[in-house]
């Protein structure tokens, strides 16, 4: 339905280089779903790695992370008015957007950065292997 909107671009399949270029000029990432799903969508990690706040309809941990760390907004699945309003809030409130972007950077660096995660994982596995 959005295909005829001049400000909506349906990108199709993108390679990694194209994704990075697109994320550099993006202000918000959308994680849509039409169902009540308790899932942490992979797209959220891509948005977070680029320092972009999200607007998500997913339940569970992603919703909790957005609320706890103030890195995004939740909207009810299938509620397009709430989706649009959430995007508008981030567009209109530059201070909120800036704060959430900063929070995303901190969260990603502390919790999702591969170097830190793998290092902690290796320490955990070594501890298990040594009986600690």
MODELLER restraints for C-alpha pairs under 7 A, 6 or more apart:
rsr = mdl.restraints
at = mdl.atoms
rsr.add(forms.Gaussian(group=physical.xy_distance, feature=features.Distance(at['CA:2:A'], at['CA:8:A']), mean=6.50, stdev=0.5))
rsr.add(forms.Gaussian(group=physical.xy_distance, feature=features.Distance(at['CA:3:A'], at['CA:10:A']), mean=6.87, stdev=0.5))
rsr.add(forms.Gaussian(group=physical.xy_distance, feature=features.Distance(at['CA:23:A'], at['CA:50:A']), mean=6.38, stdev=0.5))
rsr.add(forms.Gaussian(group=physical.xy_distance, feature=features.Distance(at['CA:27:A'], at['CA:52:A']), mean=5.99, stdev=0.5))
rsr.add(forms.Gaussian(group=physical.xy_distance, feature=features.Distance(at['CA:28:A'], at['CA:52:A']), mean=5.42, stdev=0.5))
rsr.add(forms.Gaussian(group=physical.xy_distance, feature=features.Distance(at['CA:28:A'], at['CA:53:A']), mean=5.31, stdev=0.5))
rsr.add(forms.Gaussian(group=physical.xy_distance, feature=features.Distance(at['CA:28:A'], at['CA:54:A']), mean=5.50, stdev=0.5))
rsr.add(forms.Gaussian(group=physical.xy_distance, feature=features.Distance(at['CA:29:A'], at['CA:47:A']), mean=5.85, stdev=0.5))
rsr.add(forms.Gaussian(group=physical.xy_distance, feature=features.Distance(at['CA:29:A'], at['CA:52:A']), mean=6.34, stdev=0.5))
rsr.add(forms.Gaussian(group=physical.xy_distance, feature=features.Distance(at['CA:29:A'], at['CA:53:A']), mean=6.27, stdev=0.5))
rsr.add(forms.Gaussian(group=physical.xy_distance, feature=features.Distance(at['CA:29:A'], at['CA:54:A']), mean=4.55, stdev=0.5))
rsr.add(forms.Gaussian(group=physical.xy_distance, feature=features.Distance(at['CA:29:A'], at['CA:55:A']), mean=6.24, stdev=0.5))
rsr.add(forms.Gaussian(group=physical.xy_distance, feature=features.Distance(at['CA:30:A'], at['CA:54:A']), mean=5.61, stdev=0.5))
rsr.add(forms.Gaussian(group=physical.xy_distance, feature=features.Distance(at['CA:30:A'], at['CA:55:A']), mean=4.90, stdev=0.5))
rsr.add(forms.Gaussian(group=physical.xy_distance, feature=features.Distance(at['CA:30:A'], at['CA:56:A']), mean=5.86, stdev=0.5))
rsr.add(forms.Gaussian(group=physical.xy_distance, feature=features.Distance(at['CA:31:A'], at['CA:43:A']), mean=6.87, stdev=0.5))
rsr.add(forms.Gaussian(group=physical.xy_distance, feature=features.Distance(at['CA:31:A'], at['CA:44:A']), mean=6.94, stdev=0.5))
rsr.add(forms.Gaussian(group=physical.xy_distance, feature=features.Distance(at['CA:31:A'], at['CA:55:A']), mean=6.19, stdev=0.5))
rsr.add(forms.Gaussian(group=physical.xy_distance, feature=features.Distance(at['CA:31:A'], at['CA:56:A']), mean=4.52, stdev=0.5))
rsr.add(forms.Gaussian(group=physical.xy_distance, feature=features.Distance(at['CA:31:A'], at['CA:57:A']), mean=6.39, stdev=0.5))
rsr.add(forms.Gaussian(group=physical.xy_distance, feature=features.Distance(at['CA:32:A'], at['CA:56:A']), mean=5.87, stdev=0.5))
rsr.add(forms.Gaussian(group=physical.xy_distance, feature=features.Distance(at['CA:32:A'], at['CA:57:A']), mean=5.44, stdev=0.5))
rsr.add(forms.Gaussian(group=physical.xy_distance, feature=features.Distance(at['CA:33:A'], at['CA:57:A']), mean=5.79, stdev=0.5))
rsr.add(forms.Gaussian(group=physical.xy_distance, feature=features.Distance(at['CA:33:A'], at['CA:58:A']), mean=6.65, stdev=0.5))
rsr.add(forms.Gaussian(group=physical.xy_distance, feature=features.Distance(at['CA:33:A'], at['CA:77:A']), mean=5.78, stdev=0.5))
rsr.add(forms.Gaussian(group=physical.xy_distance, feature=features.Distance(at['CA:34:A'], at['CA:77:A']), mean=4.77, stdev=0.5))
rsr.add(forms.Gaussian(group=physical.xy_distance, feature=features.Distance(at['CA:34:A'], at['CA:78:A']), mean=5.00, stdev=0.5))
rsr.add(forms.Gaussian(group=physical.xy_distance, feature=features.Distance(at['CA:35:A'], at['CA:77:A']), mean=5.69, stdev=0.5))
rsr.add(forms.Gaussian(group=physical.xy_distance, feature=features.Distance(at['CA:36:A'], at['CA:58:A']), mean=6.71, stdev=0.5))
rsr.add(forms.Gaussian(group=physical.xy_distance, feature=features.Distance(at['CA:36:A'], at['CA:59:A']), mean=6.41, stdev=0.5))
rsr.add(forms.Gaussian(group=physical.xy_distance, feature=features.Distance(at['CA:36:A'], at['CA:77:A']), mean=6.57, stdev=0.5))
rsr.add(forms.Gaussian(group=physical.xy_distance, feature=features.Distance(at['CA:37:A'], at['CA:58:A']), mean=5.65, stdev=0.5))
rsr.add(forms.Gaussian(group=physical.xy_distance, feature=features.Distance(at['CA:37:A'], at['CA:59:A']), mean=5.56, stdev=0.5))
rsr.add(forms.Gaussian(group=physical.xy_distance, feature=features.Distance(at['CA:38:A'], at['CA:58:A']), mean=6.18, stdev=0.5))
rsr.add(forms.Gaussian(group=physical.xy_distance, feature=features.Distance(at['CA:38:A'], at['CA:59:A']), mean=4.56, stdev=0.5))
rsr.add(forms.Gaussian(group=physical.xy_distance, feature=features.Distance(at['CA:38:A'], at['CA:60:A']), mean=4.59, stdev=0.5))
rsr.add(forms.Gaussian(group=physical.xy_distance, feature=features.Distance(at['CA:39:A'], at['CA:58:A']), mean=6.35, stdev=0.5))
rsr.add(forms.Gaussian(group=physical.xy_distance, feature=features.Distance(at['CA:39:A'], at['CA:59:A']), mean=6.59, stdev=0.5))
rsr.add(forms.Gaussian(group=physical.xy_distance, feature=features.Distance(at['CA:39:A'], at['CA:60:A']), mean=6.41, stdev=0.5))
rsr.add(forms.Gaussian(group=physical.xy_distance, feature=features.Distance(at['CA:40:A'], at['CA:61:A']), mean=6.42, stdev=0.5))
rsr.add(forms.Gaussian(group=physical.xy_distance, feature=features.Distance(at['CA:40:A'], at['CA:62:A']), mean=5.23, stdev=0.5))
rsr.add(forms.Gaussian(group=physical.xy_distance, feature=features.Distance(at['CA:48:A'], at['CA:104:A']), mean=5.78, stdev=0.5))
rsr.add(forms.Gaussian(group=physical.xy_distance, feature=features.Distance(at['CA:48:A'], at['CA:108:A']), mean=6.12, stdev=0.5))
rsr.add(forms.Gaussian(group=physical.xy_distance, feature=features.Distance(at['CA:49:A'], at['CA:108:A']), mean=6.29, stdev=0.5))
rsr.add(forms.Gaussian(group=physical.xy_distance, feature=features.Distance(at['CA:51:A'], at['CA:101:A']), mean=5.45, stdev=0.5))
rsr.add(forms.Gaussian(group=physical.xy_distance, feature=features.Distance(at['CA:51:A'], at['CA:104:A']), mean=5.42, stdev=0.5))
rsr.add(forms.Gaussian(group=physical.xy_distance, feature=features.Distance(at['CA:51:A'], at['CA:105:A']), mean=5.20, stdev=0.5))
rsr.add(forms.Gaussian(group=physical.xy_distance, feature=features.Distance(at['CA:52:A'], at['CA:101:A']), mean=5.62, stdev=0.5))
rsr.add(forms.Gaussian(group=physical.xy_distance, feature=features.Distance(at['CA:52:A'], at['CA:104:A']), mean=6.70, stdev=0.5))
rsr.add(forms.Gaussian(group=physical.xy_distance, feature=features.Distance(at['CA:53:A'], at['CA:71:A']), mean=5.23, stdev=0.5))
rsr.add(forms.Gaussian(group=physical.xy_distance, feature=features.Distance(at['CA:53:A'], at['CA:72:A']), mean=4.99, stdev=0.5))
rsr.add(forms.Gaussian(group=physical.xy_distance, feature=features.Distance(at['CA:53:A'], at['CA:100:A']), mean=5.89, stdev=0.5))
rsr.add(forms.Gaussian(group=physical.xy_distance, feature=features.Distance(at['CA:53:A'], at['CA:101:A']), mean=5.60, stdev=0.5))
rsr.add(forms.Gaussian(group=physical.xy_distance, feature=features.Distance(at['CA:53:A'], at['CA:104:A']), mean=6.42, stdev=0.5))
rsr.add(forms.Gaussian(group=physical.xy_distance, feature=features.Distance(at['CA:54:A'], at['CA:71:A']), mean=6.70, stdev=0.5))
rsr.add(forms.Gaussian(group=physical.xy_distance, feature=features.Distance(at['CA:54:A'], at['CA:72:A']), mean=4.46, stdev=0.5))
rsr.add(forms.Gaussian(group=physical.xy_distance, feature=features.Distance(at['CA:54:A'], at['CA:73:A']), mean=6.37, stdev=0.5))
rsr.add(forms.Gaussian(group=physical.xy_distance, feature=features.Distance(at['CA:55:A'], at['CA:72:A']), mean=5.50, stdev=0.5))
rsr.add(forms.Gaussian(group=physical.xy_distance, feature=features.Distance(at['CA:55:A'], at['CA:73:A']), mean=4.77, stdev=0.5))
rsr.add(forms.Gaussian(group=physical.xy_distance, feature=features.Distance(at['CA:55:A'], at['CA:74:A']), mean=5.73, stdev=0.5))
rsr.add(forms.Gaussian(group=physical.xy_distance, feature=features.Distance(at['CA:55:A'], at['CA:86:A']), mean=6.71, stdev=0.5))
rsr.add(forms.Gaussian(group=physical.xy_distance, feature=features.Distance(at['CA:55:A'], at['CA:87:A']), mean=6.97, stdev=0.5))
rsr.add(forms.Gaussian(group=physical.xy_distance, feature=features.Distance(at['CA:56:A'], at['CA:73:A']), mean=6.34, stdev=0.5))
rsr.add(forms.Gaussian(group=physical.xy_distance, feature=features.Distance(at['CA:56:A'], at['CA:74:A']), mean=5.01, stdev=0.5))
rsr.add(forms.Gaussian(group=physical.xy_distance, feature=features.Distance(at['CA:56:A'], at['CA:75:A']), mean=6.09, stdev=0.5))
rsr.add(forms.Gaussian(group=physical.xy_distance, feature=features.Distance(at['CA:57:A'], at['CA:74:A']), mean=5.68, stdev=0.5))
rsr.add(forms.Gaussian(group=physical.xy_distance, feature=features.Distance(at['CA:57:A'], at['CA:75:A']), mean=4.99, stdev=0.5))
rsr.add(forms.Gaussian(group=physical.xy_distance, feature=features.Distance(at['CA:57:A'], at['CA:76:A']), mean=5.46, stdev=0.5))
rsr.add(forms.Gaussian(group=physical.xy_distance, feature=features.Distance(at['CA:57:A'], at['CA:77:A']), mean=5.13, stdev=0.5))
rsr.add(forms.Gaussian(group=physical.xy_distance, feature=features.Distance(at['CA:63:A'], at['CA:74:A']), mean=6.50, stdev=0.5))
rsr.add(forms.Gaussian(group=physical.xy_distance, feature=features.Distance(at['CA:66:A'], at['CA:72:A']), mean=4.79, stdev=0.5))
rsr.add(forms.Gaussian(group=physical.xy_distance, feature=features.Distance(at['CA:66:A'], at['CA:73:A']), mean=6.38, stdev=0.5))
rsr.add(forms.Gaussian(group=physical.xy_distance, feature=features.Distance(at['CA:69:A'], at['CA:103:A']), mean=6.64, stdev=0.5))
rsr.add(forms.Gaussian(group=physical.xy_distance, feature=features.Distance(at['CA:70:A'], at['CA:100:A']), mean=5.84, stdev=0.5))
rsr.add(forms.Gaussian(group=physical.xy_distance, feature=features.Distance(at['CA:70:A'], at['CA:103:A']), mean=6.60, stdev=0.5))
rsr.add(forms.Gaussian(group=physical.xy_distance, feature=features.Distance(at['CA:71:A'], at['CA:100:A']), mean=4.78, stdev=0.5))
rsr.add(forms.Gaussian(group=physical.xy_distance, feature=features.Distance(at['CA:71:A'], at['CA:101:A']), mean=6.85, stdev=0.5))
rsr.add(forms.Gaussian(group=physical.xy_distance, feature=features.Distance(at['CA:71:A'], at['CA:103:A']), mean=5.84, stdev=0.5))
rsr.add(forms.Gaussian(group=physical.xy_distance, feature=features.Distance(at['CA:71:A'], at['CA:104:A']), mean=5.32, stdev=0.5))
rsr.add(forms.Gaussian(group=physical.xy_distance, feature=features.Distance(at['CA:72:A'], at['CA:100:A']), mean=6.78, stdev=0.5))
rsr.add(forms.Gaussian(group=physical.xy_distance, feature=features.Distance(at['CA:73:A'], at['CA:86:A']), mean=6.51, stdev=0.5))
rsr.add(forms.Gaussian(group=physical.xy_distance, feature=features.Distance(at['CA:75:A'], at['CA:82:A']), mean=5.62, stdev=0.5))
rsr.add(forms.Gaussian(group=physical.xy_distance, feature=features.Distance(at['CA:75:A'], at['CA:83:A']), mean=5.65, stdev=0.5))
rsr.add(forms.Gaussian(group=physical.xy_distance, feature=features.Distance(at['CA:76:A'], at['CA:82:A']), mean=6.97, stdev=0.5))
rsr.add(forms.Gaussian(group=physical.xy_distance, feature=features.Distance(at['CA:90:A'], at['CA:96:A']), mean=6.58, stdev=0.5))
rsr.add(forms.Gaussian(group=physical.xy_distance, feature=features.Distance(at['CA:90:A'], at['CA:97:A']), mean=5.25, stdev=0.5))
